[in-house]
Amino acid sequence: MEGKAESRKMGWESYVVVHNIAKRHNVGTLARSATAFGVSELILVGRRDFNCFGSHGSSSHLRFRHFHSLHDARNFLKDKGCDICGVEITNDALPVNHHPFKKSTAFLLGNEGQGLSPKEIQICDFFVYIPQYGAGTASLNVTVAASIVLHHFAVWAGFEERSRDGNKFVVAERPVKQGRRNYCTETDDSIIQERKARRESAANGFFDEAESGNSSSNLLDALFVDG
């Protein structure tokens, strides 16, 4: 109980990092789970476009951010004081139900088909896996796995449970200010800085964007305009 009270006092945050997700409609379902379990931001790396299908409006309550490279995403998260946790069955992965968390944590989810790539594994501080007890499947869908992991972190961090109304949880009013659906506007300075970062990342071999010819003015930085 003492450890749980301490984590609540510290005000830890969680983030979800998705790198070149193969099934774009999964982002909508991820957004729904992320909102339910108190995630601060959903970070897209690589592909900037996404599909809100399956979010049931929850994406309107979640901040999105986009980076072209894992290197840039890692730097952002480290500036936030986060550990980066890979959700993957590795030799040194810890069972998520043991709550092996120490502070704010970003959970890195890999491509549905191949799991985490070597580049993704390289930026992780530690790994968790979800214990299974049945013999019928080798792994879980990425959105199901994310939901389980995010719930465990929310319990560990002592997030306050949302109030209920009847047999459902109370949904907050949608924020008034929001950008274009599935994209967000950027300032000229942010576009300039992004282009500079892309050149530096490419020179260092960190560039991960497959569609390098796309204009950086279409970057998804956040779903809502700060007000």
Summary of the structure (lengths in Angstrom):
residues: 227
radius of gyration: 17.5
end to end distance: 38.1
largest distance: 56.0
contacts: 656
relative contact order: 0.20
helix: 34%
strand: 17%
